[in-house]
């Protein structure tokens, strides 16, 4: 079974699940500039990440199915893996980069929306103060450029927590068992859970990837990736502080 047969068989089903989950929590959510969401794909949403609720939050309040890239350890839990796939997510394997490139290209070629959190697991384990963005890894930029999907747009998004509750949820020793290759799990303590009480979703201006694709070759490739990563990181940071 290929990716498109195993994840997101019904796009409306994904949005309905997200809305049902968040409907039980009674959060106060505000979406700023919703008109900036492109009417159709292909689209890559790049966002900061501080809570396990973020994929549900974006899917529900942007009211569109989003296929989220998930951490490797989620793909090592049999039941969780199937639940994520049925909701449109795709956990990465240990051979993560070819995996991400293949799946992303396949989805974007079909005009789908992919959501990615370039900060990785770091803000989930050591939650930064609201309004601060962590270091962006460059993998998403390489994927976006190597996929070479025509008419691909990128939408920067910021999730700004204004009131939340935090509590220890999962011991890191358990996560290390599920993914021994993740260095962040090789420490004492717990994985915190963040439950938003009041939060805003701030949409930036979508932009075409075409100018970056035109320069992505030869010795310039590394420079283009660095510039694209820095641009998205700054745009998300600006949205958070606005």
C-alpha positions as CSV (number, residue, x, y, z in Angstrom):
1,X,0.0,0.0,0.0
2,X,1.4,3.4,-1.0
3,X,1.3,6.5,1.2
4,X,-1.8,8.0,-0.4
5,X,-3.7,4.8,0.2
6,X,-2.6,4.5,3.8
7,X,-3.1,8.1,5.1
8,X,-5.9,10.6,4.9
9,X,-8.4,8.5,2.9
10,X,-11.1,11.1,3.6
11,X,-9.9,14.7,4.0
12,X,-13.1,15.8,5.7
13,X,-12.6,13.1,8.3
14,X,-9.3,14.6,9.4
15,X,-10.8,18.0,10.0
16,X,-13.8,16.5,11.8
17,X,-11.5,14.5,14.2
18,X,-9.5,17.6,15.0
19,X,-12.6,19.7,15.7
20,X,-14.0,17.0,17.9
21,X,-10.8,16.7,20.0
22,X,-10.5,20.5,20.5
23,X,-14.3,20.9,21.1
24,X,-14.0,18.9,24.3
25,X,-11.2,21.2,25.7
26,X,-13.0,24.6,25.5
27,X,-10.0,26.6,24.4
28,X,-10.3,30.2,23.5
29,X,-8.7,30.3,20.0
30,X,-8.4,33.3,17.7
31,X,-7.2,33.1,14.1
32,X,-5.5,36.2,12.7
33,X,-5.5,36.9,8.9
34,X,-7.3,33.6,7.9
35,X,-7.8,35.1,4.4
36,X,-4.0,34.5,3.8
37,X,-4.5,30.7,3.6
38,X,-4.3,29.8,-0.1
39,X,-7.5,28.4,-1.6
40,X,-5.7,25.4,-3.0
41,X,-2.4,23.5,-2.8
42,X,0.3,22.5,-3.2
43,X,1.2,24.2,0.1
44,X,3.9,23.8,2.8
45,X,2.8,25.2,6.2
46,X,5.8,26.0,8.4
47,X,5.0,26.7,12.1
48,X,6.5,26.8,15.6
49,X,5.6,24.0,17.9
50,X,5.1,23.8,21.7
51,X,2.1,21.4,22.3
52,X,0.9,18.0,21.2
53,X,-2.3,19.8,20.3
54,X,-0.7,21.9,17.5
55,X,-1.6,19.6,14.6
56,X,-5.2,19.4,15.8
57,X,-5.3,23.1,16.4
58,X,-4.1,24.1,12.9
59,X,-6.3,21.5,11.1
60,X,-9.4,22.5,13.1
61,X,-9.2,26.2,13.1
62,X,-7.8,26.6,9.6
63,X,-10.6,24.2,8.6
64,X,-8.5,22.3,6.1
65,X,-6.9,18.8,6.1
66,X,-3.1,19.1,6.7
67,X,-0.7,16.2,6.5
68,X,1.8,16.6,9.3
69,X,5.3,15.3,9.5
70,X,5.6,13.4,12.8
71,X,8.6,12.5,15.0
72,X,10.2,9.0,14.5
73,X,9.2,7.7,17.9
74,X,5.5,8.0,17.0
75,X,6.0,5.6,14.1
76,X,7.4,3.0,16.5
77,X,4.2,2.7,18.5
78,X,1.9,0.3,16.7
79,X,-1.5,1.8,17.6
80,X,-0.4,5.4,17.6
81,X,1.2,4.9,14.2
82,X,-2.1,3.8,12.6
83,X,-4.1,6.5,14.3
84,X,-1.7,9.2,13.0
85,X,-1.8,7.8,9.5
86,X,-5.6,7.7,9.5
87,X,-5.5,11.4,10.5
88,X,-3.2,12.4,7.7
89,X,0.1,12.3,9.5
90,X,3.2,10.4,8.5
91,X,5.8,9.5,11.1
92,X,9.4,9.4,9.8
93,X,11.5,6.3,9.8
94,X,15.1,6.1,10.9
95,X,16.1,6.7,7.3
96,X,14.2,10.0,7.7
97,X,15.4,12.2,4.9
98,X,14.6,10.0,1.9
99,X,11.4,9.1,3.6
100,X,10.4,12.7,4.1
101,X,11.4,13.7,0.5
102,X,9.5,10.8,-1.0
103,X,6.3,11.2,1.0
104,X,6.3,15.0,0.7
105,X,6.8,15.0,-3.1
106,X,4.0,12.4,-3.5
107,X,1.5,14.5,-1.5
108,X,2.5,17.9,-2.9
109,X,2.2,16.6,-6.4
110,X,-1.4,15.8,-5.6
111,X,-2.0,19.4,-4.4
112,X,-2.1,18.5,-0.7
113,X,-1.0,20.6,2.2
114,X,1.9,19.5,4.4
115,X,2.5,20.8,7.8
116,X,6.0,20.8,9.3
117,X,7.5,22.0,12.6
118,X,11.2,22.8,11.8
119,X,12.1,23.2,15.5
120,X,12.0,19.5,15.9
121,X,11.5,18.0,19.4
122,X,13.4,20.6,21.3
123,X,10.6,23.0,22.2
124,X,8.4,20.0,23.2
125,X,10.9,18.9,25.8
126,X,12.2,22.3,27.0
127,X,9.2,24.5,26.4
128,X,10.3,28.1,25.6
129,X,8.5,31.1,26.9
130,X,5.6,32.1,24.7
131,X,6.7,34.3,21.9
132,X,10.1,32.7,21.4
133,X,11.1,30.5,18.5
134,X,13.7,27.8,18.7
135,X,16.4,27.0,16.2
136,X,15.0,25.9,12.8
137,X,16.5,22.8,11.2
138,X,17.1,23.0,7.5
139,X,15.7,19.6,6.5
140,X,12.3,21.2,5.5
141,X,14.1,23.6,3.1
142,X,16.0,20.9,1.4
143,X,12.8,18.9,1.0
144,X,10.8,21.8,-0.4
145,X,13.5,22.6,-3.0
146,X,14.4,19.0,-4.0
147,X,10.8,18.1,-4.4
148,X,10.7,20.6,-7.3
149,X,6.9,20.7,-7.2
150,X,5.5,23.4,-9.6
151,X,3.5,26.3,-8.0
152,X,4.5,25.3,-4.5
153,X,3.8,28.0,-1.9
154,X,5.0,28.3,1.7
155,X,2.9,29.7,4.5
156,X,4.5,30.8,7.7
157,X,2.3,30.3,10.8
158,X,2.8,31.2,14.4
159,X,1.0,29.6,17.4
160,X,1.1,32.2,20.2
161,X,0.1,30.9,23.6
162,X,-1.5,33.5,25.9
163,X,-2.5,31.2,28.7
164,X,-1.7,27.5,29.2
165,X,-1.3,24.6,31.7
166,X,1.8,22.4,31.7
167,X,2.3,19.1,33.5
168,X,4.7,16.1,33.2
169,X,3.2,13.6,30.8
170,X,5.7,10.9,29.7
171,X,9.0,9.8,31.2
172,X,11.9,10.4,28.7
173,X,13.2,6.9,29.5
174,X,10.1,5.6,27.7
175,X,10.6,7.8,24.7
176,X,14.3,6.7,24.6
177,X,13.1,3.1,24.4
178,X,10.9,4.0,21.4
179,X,13.6,6.0,19.6
180,X,17.1,5.3,20.9
181,X,18.6,7.5,18.1
182,X,17.1,10.8,19.5
183,X,19.7,12.5,21.6
184,X,17.1,14.7,23.3
185,X,15.5,11.6,24.9
186,X,18.8,10.6,26.6
187,X,18.3,12.6,29.7
188,X,16.4,12.3,33.0
189,X,13.0,13.9,33.5
190,X,9.6,13.9,31.8
191,X,8.2,15.0,28.5
192,X,5.8,17.9,29.4
193,X,2.3,18.3,28.0
194,X,1.1,21.8,27.2
195,X,-2.7,22.4,27.2
196,X,-3.6,25.8,25.8
197,X,-6.3,27.8,27.5
198,X,-6.1,30.9,25.3
199,X,-4.1,30.9,22.0
200,X,-3.9,32.7,18.7
201,X,-3.0,31.3,15.3
202,X,-1.2,34.0,13.3
203,X,-0.9,33.6,9.5
204,X,1.9,35.3,7.6
205,X,2.0,36.1,3.9
206,X,2.3,33.0,1.7
207,X,5.0,33.2,-0.9
208,X,6.1,31.2,-4.0
209,X,9.1,28.9,-3.7
210,X,9.9,29.5,-7.4
211,X,12.7,32.2,-6.9
212,X,14.5,29.8,-4.5
213,X,14.0,26.8,-6.8
214,X,15.7,28.8,-9.7
215,X,18.8,29.3,-7.6
216,X,19.0,25.9,-6.0
217,X,21.8,24.3,-8.0
218,X,25.5,23.7,-7.8
219,X,27.5,25.7,-5.2
220,X,24.6,28.0,-4.5
221,X,22.4,25.2,-3.1
222,X,23.7,25.4,0.4
223,X,23.4,29.2,0.5
224,X,19.8,29.1,-0.8
225,X,18.8,26.5,1.8
226,X,20.3,28.7,4.6
227,X,18.5,31.8,3.3
228,X,15.2,30.1,3.0
229,X,15.5,28.6,6.5
230,X,16.5,32.0,8.0
231,X,13.6,33.7,6.2
232,X,11.0,31.4,7.6
233,X,12.5,31.4,11.1
234,X,12.4,35.2,11.1
235,X,8.9,35.4,9.7
236,X,7.5,33.0,12.3
237,X,9.4,35.0,15.1
238,X,7.9,38.2,13.8
239,X,4.4,36.8,13.9
240,X,5.0,35.5,17.4
241,X,6.1,39.0,18.6
242,X,3.5,41.0,16.7
